[in-house]
């Protein structure tokens, strides 16, 4: 990679160092923007307590490091009133009625309005189940906010039969952005492999990191790409390229063949030992500029730099680390307090690795579901932290039950909640606003989880509370069975839930998820669908039998990808969910959700 490109990344690093000096700088981050991606709900920050308490206890530096963590800052911004209303300024400049979309007044609380959908791959192909697109939204009201979708099909160059690996859209908002909604911001072919895990966007919104698995050129291999988006795009007046067909950035694994109209650049590193990576999305620890990714043979890889130089895999010391030979690893997550890395395995265990050395933690692993015949851990863990202590959550099945587990980050004796029968693939849950704003004891709020009813393969929504000490308390009124999401008796494939995604707009707390098929609620009966639930009043959860809103996808068992959300604005057409609809060829989808407002 050329020296000018490296210097540009170094400038970004220096800017980032100045970007997070003290807690008072939170508005400065908002001016850059906020990233919403697969990891947004995998690292959850609760209240760290007053600075004075930290000072009196000799923890002021630890407290300051915590509140200056970019992920903490972005979480605080996403849950603020200022963020909810950030798009007000541009709403008055454009018509409230968008061409080809009708009047926003037609939206209601029982249906979701599709604003747009685009084909990014063959029919039924897009961003995979349990993986996510990623959104970058600037604080300054901007129609250059963008969403990027990975495409789970082999890439191909060419003008007539080209297939992009990464596709991005801007001009997103049907109520505020002029012209066609949306605009193809970029569509890049980066290699012949598949992009079957979730991408990550840099803090400045100018770079995207993504994993290309199973590139067959020169032997099966996986490439970790960092794409710097172009600045001389044509056709839409934005800072992006807008090709009619995919532009080739990397061809045959080595030759850079960027067209003259596109100054985007791609740097990549091939992971050691040419592994396959199926379910592990890369996790970027922003401040040290390090990415971690697990492969299908139980090896954890470390890449640095990521956004501040040419990416390279660490091969010194214990790296890459064999966590569990022959075990497929999930996406890894870094605990912001200890720096330890947590990653799930297809053997049913949750593993802990010391990030500074690559050595196993004092307790190296714990069985998530316990019991006999433990099933695989299929999704990345969740780590919650208050700056002093942390918890880690994971999910799996054993021979009898769907299980949600909570443990300390030392992986001591875990607490488990058995949520119905086994028989369904289990993916990540999420918390309500009460937990995000809880005291330092972690005792407030609830976690929501898609388990099963008494019979297998009948996904059902559950609410679990916590004790005063912050541990799961699946007893009595603290374990509430919510609505059944899939028809009874719908065993077999295609009955799983997507991971859960929560959003709070300052007044209303909403929970979003999808089912792959055989839907039970009215509006998505016997088909795949997206649905949302109002969880603002947690005590009312047990009486809920229907979603607040539904968006039907169709009758097959492909379902959707995971869901990301851009805004919680009150402005028309600016509060949207993004997912890949795998039921058809229109797989990149934006849906406006009246219930978000």
Helices and strands as residue ranges (DSSP letters): H 3-19, G 23-25, H 26-32, E 34-36, E 43-45, H 51-56, H 60-67, H 70-78, H 81-84, H 88-91, E 97-98, E 102-103, G 104-106, E 113-118, E 134-137, E 146-150, E 166-170, E 183-189, E 200-201, E 207-215, E 221-228, E 247-248, E 250-251, E 255-256, E 265-270, E 283-285, E 290-294, E 299-303, E 321-322, E 333-334, E 341-344, E 349-353, E 360-367, E 382-385, E 390-397, E 401-408, E 415-421, E 430-431, H 433-436, E 447-452, E 459-464, G 476-478, E 479-484, E 501-504, E 509-515, E 528-534, G 538-543, E 549-554, E 564-565, E 576-580, E 588-592, G 594-596
